[in-house]
Amino acid sequence: MKSRYKELVERDNMRKSDVERKALFHIIAGNAELYKHVDDIYNFDDHTIKLNVFKKAWMTSGSRGLLKLAFNLYNGSQKNSTYESFVYLDKASTFLALEAITIRFVR
């Protein structure tokens, strides 16, 4: 997880103070499916998220919930309830989501 996160941060040339991207990359790096499809999710050239990713066939309800939360932590897009964010997450994904929330708002 740490090496995947570090790779995303370096690839983006992210500022250390950018808590929005830290939370986004934490979720992507911590989920194998999202990490596998990172180029469907994030444009490293423009430093932007790709909102059309939710139409991709590889999306599962769990990866969709995590990614909606990640996008919401990033810039407030993908308005969804707490229930929608967590209902399909397994235990590991729930902890990943809670860590990302902490990164975004507590650190």
C-alpha positions as CSV (number, residue, x, y, z in Angstrom):
1,M,0.0,0.0,0.0
2,K,2.7,2.5,1.0
3,S,4.7,1.9,-2.2
4,R,1.5,2.3,-4.4
5,Y,0.6,5.5,-2.5
6,K,4.2,6.9,-3.0
7,E,4.1,6.0,-6.7
8,L,0.8,8.0,-7.2
9,V,2.1,11.0,-5.2
10,E,5.3,11.0,-7.3
11,R,3.5,10.5,-10.5
12,D,1.3,13.5,-9.8
13,N,4.1,15.6,-8.4
14,M,1.7,16.4,-5.6
15,R,2.3,19.1,-3.0
16,K,2.8,17.8,0.5
17,S,0.1,20.1,1.9
18,D,-2.6,18.8,-0.6
19,V,-4.8,16.9,1.8
20,E,-7.5,16.4,-0.9
21,R,-5.2,14.4,-3.1
22,K,-3.7,12.6,-0.2
23,A,-7.2,11.3,0.7
24,L,-7.9,10.4,-2.9
25,F,-4.6,8.6,-3.5
26,H,-4.9,6.8,-0.1
27,I,-8.1,5.2,-1.2
28,I,-6.9,4.4,-4.7
29,A,-3.6,2.9,-3.4
30,G,-5.4,0.9,-0.7
31,N,-7.8,-0.8,-3.0
32,A,-6.3,-3.2,-5.6
33,E,-9.1,-2.8,-8.1
34,L,-9.0,1.0,-8.0
35,Y,-5.2,1.0,-8.2
36,K,-5.3,-1.3,-11.2
37,H,-7.6,1.2,-13.0
38,V,-6.0,4.4,-11.7
39,D,-5.6,5.8,-15.3
40,D,-9.4,5.4,-15.7
41,I,-9.9,7.4,-12.5
42,Y,-7.3,10.2,-12.6
43,N,-5.6,12.2,-15.3
44,F,-2.0,12.7,-14.1
45,D,-1.3,15.2,-17.0
46,D,-4.1,17.5,-16.0
47,H,-4.2,16.6,-12.3
48,T,-7.9,16.0,-12.5
49,I,-10.4,13.2,-11.6
50,K,-12.4,11.5,-14.4
51,L,-16.0,11.6,-13.5
52,N,-17.0,9.2,-16.4
53,V,-15.2,6.4,-14.6
54,F,-18.5,5.3,-13.0
55,K,-19.7,4.0,-16.3
56,K,-16.8,1.5,-16.6
57,A,-17.7,-2.2,-16.7
58,W,-15.1,-3.1,-14.0
59,M,-16.8,-1.1,-11.3
60,T,-18.3,-3.1,-8.5
61,S,-20.6,-1.7,-5.8
62,G,-17.7,-1.7,-3.3
63,S,-15.3,0.1,-5.6
64,R,-18.0,2.5,-6.6
65,G,-18.7,3.4,-3.0
66,L,-15.0,3.9,-2.2
67,L,-14.5,6.0,-5.3
68,K,-17.5,8.2,-4.7
69,L,-16.2,8.9,-1.2
70,A,-12.7,9.6,-2.6
71,F,-14.1,12.0,-5.1
72,N,-16.2,13.7,-2.4
73,L,-13.1,14.1,-0.2
74,Y,-11.2,15.4,-3.2
75,N,-13.5,18.2,-4.3
76,G,-17.0,17.7,-3.0
77,S,-18.2,16.0,-6.2
78,Q,-20.3,12.8,-6.1
79,K,-22.8,13.9,-3.4
80,N,-23.8,10.8,-1.6
81,S,-24.9,9.9,1.9
82,T,-22.8,8.2,4.5
83,Y,-25.0,5.1,4.0
84,E,-24.2,5.1,0.2
85,S,-20.5,5.5,0.9
86,F,-20.3,2.6,3.4
87,V,-23.1,0.1,2.7
88,Y,-21.2,-2.1,0.3
89,L,-17.8,-1.9,1.9
90,D,-16.1,-4.9,3.5
91,K,-14.2,-4.4,6.8
92,A,-10.9,-3.6,5.1
93,S,-12.5,-1.0,2.8
94,T,-14.3,0.5,5.7
95,F,-11.1,1.1,7.6
96,L,-9.5,2.5,4.4
97,A,-12.4,4.9,4.0
98,L,-12.1,6.1,7.6
99,E,-8.4,6.6,7.3
100,A,-9.0,8.7,4.2
101,I,-11.5,10.8,6.1
102,T,-9.0,11.3,8.8
103,I,-6.3,12.3,6.3
104,R,-8.6,14.9,4.8
105,F,-10.1,16.5,7.9
106,V,-7.9,15.7,10.9
107,R,-4.3,15.9,9.8
